[in-house]
Every structure is written in structure tokens, then in C-alpha cells.
Amino acid sequence: MELSHWQERIDLAAAFRSAARLN
């Protein structure tokens, strides 16, 4: 299982959501 990869994707999605909320 590659949780590290998933975690990186979740972090990216979270950052994207944060940016969308700020915009």
C-alpha cells in the first residue's frame, strides 16, 4: 500500500481547496 502517495495528493487537494476559498 502506498499511503505516502495518497497523503501527498490529499495535501495538494487541501491546498487547492484553501486557495479556492481564499479567492
C-alpha positions in Angstrom: 0.0 0.0 0.0 1.3 3.5 -0.8 -0.3 5.8 1.7 2.5 8.3 1.3 1.4 9.0 -2.3 -2.2 9.3 -1.2 -1.2 11.7 1.6 0.6 13.9 -0.8 -2.4 14.0 -3.1 -4.7 14.9 -0.1 -2.3 17.7 0.9 -2.4 19.1 -2.6 -6.2 18.9 -2.7 -6.4 20.6 0.7 -4.1 23.4 -0.5 -6.2 23.8 -3.7 -9.4 24.0 -1.6 -7.8 26.5 0.7 -6.7 28.7 -2.2 -10.2 28.4 -3.8 -11.8 29.5 -0.5 -9.4 32.4 -0.2 -10.0 33.6 -3.8 
